[in-house]
Amino acid sequence: MGLDPNQHQGLFGESFVRVLASAAGLIVARAELDATGDGFTISHKGMLGPTRHPKSSQRSGTRRRGDVRDRQGEQALR
């Protein structure tokens, strides 16, 4: 049984983000049990500026259409 279009799109979106983080030399991990709604954690090994082992929990999302006129789903980078 194959993936339906939504599952395939979601898997591709998560894989794309993971590949970009890995290419940047970051560590990517996925929790065994998704109890918090975070898809995965991206972290840096060692010191990064004054912070030791900084990490960020991430959730990925994809859109079927390329236009973002209503700007829904956009999040400011912090």
C-alpha positions as CSV (number, residue, x, y, z in Angstrom):
1,M,0.0,0.0,0.0
2,G,1.5,3.3,-1.0
3,L,1.2,6.8,0.6
4,D,-1.7,9.0,-0.2
5,P,-0.9,12.4,-1.7
6,N,-1.0,14.2,1.7
7,Q,1.3,11.6,3.4
8,H,3.7,11.8,0.5
9,Q,3.8,15.6,0.6
10,G,4.3,15.7,4.3
11,L,7.1,13.1,4.2
12,F,8.8,15.1,1.4
13,G,8.5,18.4,3.4
14,E,10.1,16.8,6.5
15,S,12.8,15.1,4.5
16,F,13.7,18.4,2.8
17,V,14.1,20.2,6.1
18,R,16.1,17.4,7.6
19,V,18.5,17.3,4.6
20,L,19.1,21.1,4.7
21,A,19.9,20.9,8.4
22,S,22.2,17.9,7.9
23,A,24.0,19.7,5.0
24,A,24.6,22.7,7.4
25,G,26.3,20.3,9.8
26,L,23.6,20.3,12.4
27,I,22.2,17.3,14.3
28,V,18.7,16.2,13.5
29,A,16.7,13.9,15.8
30,R,13.1,12.6,15.9
31,A,11.4,11.6,19.1
32,E,10.2,8.1,19.5
33,L,6.9,9.3,20.8
34,D,5.5,12.6,19.4
35,A,3.9,13.8,22.7
36,T,4.6,17.5,22.2
37,G,3.6,18.0,18.5
38,D,7.2,18.8,17.5
39,G,8.3,16.9,14.4
40,F,12.0,16.8,15.2
41,T,14.8,18.6,17.0
42,I,17.7,20.4,15.2
43,S,20.8,21.0,17.3
44,H,24.4,22.1,17.2
45,K,27.1,20.1,18.9
46,G,29.3,22.0,21.2
47,M,29.5,25.8,21.7
48,L,27.8,28.2,19.4
49,G,28.6,31.7,20.7
50,P,27.9,31.8,24.4
51,T,25.4,28.8,24.3
52,R,26.4,25.2,24.8
53,H,24.6,22.7,22.6
54,P,21.8,25.0,21.4
55,K,18.8,23.2,20.0
56,S,15.4,24.0,18.5
57,S,12.3,21.9,18.3
58,Q,10.7,22.1,14.8
59,R,7.5,21.2,13.1
60,S,7.3,21.2,9.3
61,G,4.3,22.0,7.1
62,T,3.8,22.1,3.4
63,R,1.3,23.7,1.1
64,R,-0.1,22.3,-2.1
65,R,-0.3,25.7,-3.8
66,G,2.6,28.0,-4.4
67,D,0.9,31.3,-3.8
68,V,0.8,32.8,-0.3
69,R,-1.4,35.8,-0.9
70,D,-3.3,35.4,2.4
71,R,0.0,34.9,4.3
72,Q,-1.5,32.1,6.4
73,G,0.9,29.7,7.9
74,E,3.8,32.2,7.8
75,Q,5.8,32.4,11.0
76,A,8.4,35.1,11.9
77,L,11.9,33.9,12.5
78,R,13.1,34.6,16.0
